[in-house]
Each structure stands twice: as structure tokens, then as C-alpha cells.
Amino acid sequence: MFAYGFVALSILLTLGSQVLQKQVADNSPREHLALTDRLVFYFRQGRFWLAMLLLFAAMLTWLVVLDLMDVGKAYPLLSLNYVLMLLVSRFLFAEPVPISRWLGVLLIAAGILLISGGGR
């Protein structure tokens, strides 16, 4: 069970990083900018650096997971990120989500349940 706590922490840290990255992207200038100008804009955003910090922390927790659990069982659990990000995109960013995407996420959730409960 200890390993699953680190899986959950890794997922939440990754999710937090993705949310911050989306906020940085949403706040970027809409006019056409050269790639270097766009990167400079990103680098000047505090949320960008917080997103990178969360991503680094997620990597560290993932290393702990790999030390505690078989990668064949642990890695598919990261698919929970797809489920959570769909909910975040819909309810936090008010993005439209077609029914086909909801059905796909239900299949992913079913797969996560099968993988996490089978073959102890």
C-alpha cells in the first residue's frame, strides 16, 4: 500500500504541473511571436517555474515507485492522469468534452481497475 501512496503523489504532482503549464500557455500573448520570444515569455512566468518544480518532484516520487513496485504494474496506473486531466479540462478550464472522449476515459478507468486489482 505504501507504493500506491507514492503512485498517487506522483500522479497529483504531474496533474498540478499540467494545470500550471496550461495556465502559462493560456496567459501567453495571442499574437504571433518568434519561438525565442515565446520561450522568454514562458521563462518569466512564476507559474512556469512552479510547474517545473512539480514535474521534478513527480519524477522523484516516481523513482520511489519504481523502487517499490514492478514497472509493469506501476506504469499503467499513470493512465489515471488522462482521467483526471479530462475532468480538469472540463470543470476548471471549461473546455468542451465530446461524448467519445468521456467513453474513452471510462475505458481507461476500467483498465486501471483491472490492472490495479489483478495479479498481486
Secondary structure, 3 states (H helix, E strand, C coil): CHHHHHHHHHHHHHHHHHHHHHHHHHCCCCCCCCHHHHHHHHHCCHHHHHHHHHHHHHHHHHHHHHHHCCHHHHHHHCCHHHHHHHHHHHHCCCCCCCHHHHHHHHHHHHHHHHHHHCCC
